[in-house]
Amino acid sequence: MIYSYLRIKCCCPLPSWGLAGVLVLTLAQPLLAREAVPASSDPFRAAVQAVTAGDFFRANELFLMLAEQDDHEAQFNLAVLLRAGKGLPQNFVRALEWAWLAQLGGVTRAPEIADSLIDKVLPATQADIASRIDTRLRGRLSRGDREAIMQFVVFNRTILERPDLETAYIWSLIGAALGVQLAIEARDEISTELEARIILSAQDMAHQMFLDQNMGSLFSSNPLAVR
């Protein structure tokens, strides 16, 4: 059965990878929804309406379109539908990939979905998923997407089976230099887990990358508000 309930959106500023409470629709697992906007102008709302109407195939189509555009709420909803096998055949691998991306995007319930899928996906396949996410995030970074910076840090700290703390530290250094939210905190936390020689080497590498790739200019075209 599908039913709905309301959680009021938070009005205070949030980190780029943190989301406010939302209106949700529930299958077995709640789907995320948004404030009322005409469905004709909002594919996300149209997808939610498709779920309400039982047209799960159309909902998958719309959420997939948005998920590919890095809409993290859509990624979460797509993971829910794929895990449940609603509208498309059940697919744990694709569901886990979208759940991880939603988790990196700050959807608070995404880790629960991801955790429920881990034991259903072979370790080698999990590694393949992680490789695709790595490629996706690096592509966003190369285009100057500031939101991808902390997502890449979190990915290397928490998603990888063997965390790559050096890479996470390098990008937290870059994020801190750019004034990205929470990058300073991440930088300082990660440094406590690294040896001094790795810290110094990573700092040199971050410095060189920042200059060689002109990151001050690259990321300035897509600013994030900072606290």
Secondary structure, DSSP 4 states (H G I P E B T S, - for coil): --EEE--PPP-S---TT------EEESSSEEE--S---GGG-HHHHHHHHHHTT-HHHHHHHHHHHHTTT-HHHHHHHHHHHHHT-SS---HHHHHHHHHHHHHTT-TTHHHHHHHHHTTS-HHHHHHHHHHHHHHHHHHHHTT-THHHHHHHHIIIIISSS--HHHHHHHHHHHHHHT-TTHHHHHHHHHTTS-HHHHHHHHHHHHHHHHHTTHHHHTTTS-----
